[in-house]
Amino acid sequence: MIAAQIWVRRRRILRQAAALGLTGVERGLAKRAQTPSTSREGAWQRETYTLKRGEARVKSRAYFAKFPKAAYMTEIESWRELSGGRIEFTIRRLPSAD
């Protein structure tokens, strides 16, 4: 189903490019501009946690031990302190260590 939708979208883009008189590189740029970029958005895997301060430290250290920064580019993307001494933080990493 999804593959069929992609082909329909590509045919429509090519027809629009032909109607505008675009060829070669211009057609490719038009196609790329109209195609949703899932690869860029899906490059990072994010997980958000809300834990007490001590538990947050333990969780982040365990995460970095499991997914080392050198291999997965793991990092704390954002964090904030909530009421009651809780910390909300988001960790992001690449899906594989390639």
C-alpha positions in Angstrom: 0.0 0.0 0.0 2.7 2.5 1.0 4.8 1.6 -2.1 1.8 2.3 -4.3 1.3 5.7 -2.7 5.0 6.6 -3.2 4.8 5.7 -6.9 1.6 7.8 -7.4 3.3 10.7 -5.7 6.4 10.3 -7.9 4.4 10.2 -11.1 2.5 13.3 -10.0 5.7 15.2 -9.3 7.2 14.2 -12.6 4.1 15.4 -14.5 4.3 18.7 -12.6 8.0 19.0 -13.5 7.3 18.3 -17.1 4.5 20.9 -17.2 6.9 23.5 -15.9 9.5 22.5 -18.4 12.0 21.2 -15.8 14.6 18.6 -16.8 17.6 16.8 -15.3 18.8 18.4 -12.1 15.9 20.7 -11.7 13.4 17.8 -11.9 15.4 15.9 -9.2 15.4 19.0 -7.0 11.7 19.5 -7.4 11.1 15.8 -6.6 13.3 15.9 -3.5 11.6 19.1 -2.3 8.1 17.6 -2.4 9.0 14.2 -1.0 8.8 14.0 2.8 12.2 13.4 4.4 11.7 10.5 6.8 15.3 9.5 6.7 16.4 12.8 8.3 13.7 12.7 11.0 14.2 9.0 11.6 18.0 9.2 12.0 17.8 9.7 15.8 16.1 7.5 18.3 14.9 9.5 21.3 13.7 8.4 24.7 12.2 10.8 27.3 12.3 10.0 31.0 10.9 11.7 34.1 12.7 10.4 37.2 13.9 11.6 40.6 17.4 13.1 40.5 19.3 10.1 41.7 17.3 7.7 39.5 17.9 10.0 36.5 21.7 9.8 37.1 21.6 6.0 37.3 19.4 5.7 34.2 21.6 8.1 32.1 24.8 6.3 33.1 23.3 2.9 32.2 22.1 4.3 28.9 25.6 5.6 28.1 27.1 2.3 29.1 24.7 0.4 26.8 25.1 2.9 23.9 28.5 4.5 24.1 28.8 8.1 22.8 31.7 7.2 20.5 29.7 4.6 18.7 26.1 5.8 18.8 26.7 9.6 19.2 24.5 9.4 22.4 23.8 12.6 24.2 21.3 14.2 26.6 19.4 16.3 24.1 17.4 18.3 26.7 16.6 18.3 30.4 14.6 20.3 32.9 14.0 20.2 36.6 10.4 19.7 37.6 8.7 20.2 41.0 9.5 17.6 43.7 13.1 17.2 42.6 12.2 15.3 39.5 14.2 15.6 36.3 12.7 15.2 32.8 15.4 14.5 30.2 15.5 13.3 26.6 18.4 11.1 25.4 19.1 10.7 21.7 21.3 8.2 19.8 21.8 6.8 16.4 19.9 3.5 15.8 23.1 1.5 15.1 26.8 1.9 15.6 27.8 1.9 11.9 
